[in-house]
Amino acid sequence: MKKHFKVAIQMDPLESINIKSDSTYILALEAQKRGHSLFHYLPRDLNYENGRVSAIGNSFKLFPGKKNFFKKSKTLKIFLEDYDVVLVRQDPPFNMSYITATYLLEMVSNKTLILNNPKSIRDYPEKLSMFNFKNIIPPTLISKNIEQCFNFHKKYKKTIIKPLYGNGGEGISKLEGTSTILRKKILQLINKYKQPIVVQKYLNEIKDGDRRIILIDGEYMGSVARIPKKGSVTANFHTGGIAKKVGLIRRDKKICNVLKPFLKKNKLFFSGIDVIGNYLTEINVTSPTGIQEINRLNGVRLEKFFWDRVEKKLR
């Protein structure tokens, strides 16, 4: 007899979901089809009391094809140790609230399967973990010092800047203009985020797209090219990037093979890596997207692979 599991999803409000593109939605829908029960809570509603980690939220069901695509139960408190799986799927920012949630989840990770491993998503932020692989990343600087950023740009002539802990293509721009304009743009980004920023050599291959590659349990499952709008340096779907069918090209296969031991060792079960040209530019481990676009372009259902692997781990 097939076992049904209890699945809790830590994510942004259900009301904010775009059912046509959201990866969490399609993962939850597949879990429901398999008879697993679903519970939703916001990161702020995670609690620790008397040795137990709880969450306040709602059981819910999905109704694909209907305008009101979900229905929530009354609000209740659950203990995460009573659940089989917790999917960590909220968007960054990576801040102290985010970090605190990983500490709380870590307290229950010996009783409940948490995807991805909370210690690893804390220790390996999206734009920093790639420095473990210096041979396959473009020249990159992390700094809060304006002169360091300016000198890096002078060295490489064409660069982009982006916030260290942003997401969805937020804050990415090409550095160009007079010295005064360059310094002003750098200062504005540092002041806005109050943190070091990323300055990276501009890769001309961005015109051919930024490839989102989905890896499940360290294995390649599919990819999609995100083509930027004319005049844009960002290809993210949130900023209007256009999905285009693509397989493993250039150094993609090598990059996947290089990353596999790292992802497996750190229990980063579900990741979405970004590749431009021959270079790895990010390792997304909190809430990677791209499943629905890959499914549509390739006639596959990556959510089935996902839950097949999860169920195997649980058994």
ZIUR-V791672 format. One line per field, one symbol per residue. ss: DSSP state (H for helix, E for strand, C for the rest). psi: psi as a letter, one per 30 degrees, with the letter a starting at -180 (. if undefined). A space follows every 10 residues. Layout:
ss=???
psi=???
This chain:
ss=CCCCCEEEEE CCCHHHCCCC CCHHHHHHHH HHHCCCEEEE EEEEEEEEEC CEEEEEEEEE EECCCCCCCE EECCCEEEEH HHCCEEEECC CCCCCHHHHH HHHHHHCCCC CCEEECCHHH HHHCCCCCHH HHCHHHECCE EEECCHHHHH HHHHHHCCEE EEECCCCCCC CCEEECCCHH HHHHHHHHHH HHHCCCEEEE ECCHHHHHCE EEEEEECCEE EEEEEEECCC CCCCCCHHHC CEEEECCCCC CHHHHHHHHH HHHHHCCCCE EEEEEECCEE EEEECCCCCC HHHHHHHHCC CHHHHHHHHH HHHHC
psi=kkkklkkkjj alkeffkjff fkeeeeeeee eefggkkkkk lkefgklkkh gkklkkbkll kkikflejfl kkllklklkf fflekkkjgk llljaeeeee eeeeeffgff fkjkjlkeee fefilefeff ffiffgllkk kjlgjeeeee eeeeefejll klkegllggk gklkjlalee eeeeeeeeee eefhlllkkk kkjffffglk kjkkkkhfkk fllkkjkllk flgkgkefgg kkkkkkajlb geeeeeeefe eeeeeghiej ljlkkkbgkk fljkfdiklf eeeeeeffhl iffeeefeee eeee.
